[in-house]
Amino acid sequence: MLLKLVIGIVALAALATGGYFAVKESGTRTLARTFEERLAEGDYLAALGAAGTLREKGGTTAELEEKIAETARLLVAEDAYKKAAAALEEKRFADASALLRGSEAVSNGAFKYYEEAKKLYAEAEALAAGVAHKTNIVISALEERANREQNRRQELEQSKKELEGTLSEKEKSLGASRAETAAARERAEQSQREAEAKQTALVAEQARAKQLMEQVEKESKQKFINELRVYRDMAQKGREQLDNAVVEINAKRDVTALIYVSQGKILFEEAKSKAADLRSSRTPSAYEGRVDDLVKSLAQFLEAPKQFRNAVVYIEEQGSAEFTGSFSKGKSALANAVSLLGIVSDFIAGN
């Protein structure tokens, strides 16, 4: 949904937003003021629409470009916040926490839902930690019970050995009667049956503990897969932005091409930062290679916008070596990134 809205900004900039401001609020100062007002109101989509028109009129500055980039990040943060709220409502606490971790929704005080996002993040973190704590308590209790049963079994075995030793001594030294010997043997056999019964119970308890630990491991893996999917989806959205940029460059539309390139770069940078954090602190050793593939893919994705931006400089000279060289490098980096991202998607689909 976010991707469609961002694409809509560019598609409608010249028609809806641009036409409106050209007739009703002519002049770059009016457009700049409108951009600032929409940004202050937290209407990031409308602010980006005004920025697109302003760019067409050549009225942007370095300071304004920085604000436009921040607005795009805030739009991404708004989408992450809404998805996190939905995840929390569905009791997917770990997913809600992962969506907001490192996001500008909880780090940028200018975000319109900043306080709500911080509160939601804290709640999701606390609830996720609570679930993990309860699981640890259950496992600890099962381990203690298994240890107690094992100690009891060892005590019974020791008692059996002592009893057998006593019987042997009696047979050697006292010549106990057959009846007494039979009774003692019966007691030993009874003790053995009891020990075997308790051993069976212990094995059953250990099997249940193992099953529980396997369930915990499965849930941990699913949490990892879900977080990896979030960052994979961000990369896919950024890829669509670059695909649109290629179309715009071929059509010699430099302004819209740069907007697509900028939006894709923002998504790739955020996804790469979060993927690197996932790799360093929350990735099971068996799946480190797949996270590495995602990080490598995002590195290639980030190389593509740099080359496309260089190509835009020579967009009117598409037969020149400068244009074809940069454009070719950008498409090559994009193809490499898509190939690596496909490996990550296949892994997610298989799990």
PyMOL commands that set and color helices and strands:
alter all, ss='L'
color gray80, all
select helices_A, chain A and resi 2-24+28-41+44-56+62-89+93-100+104-107+114-173+178-250+254-281+285-313+321-349
alter helices_A, ss='H'
color red, helices_A
deselect
rebuild
show_as cartoon
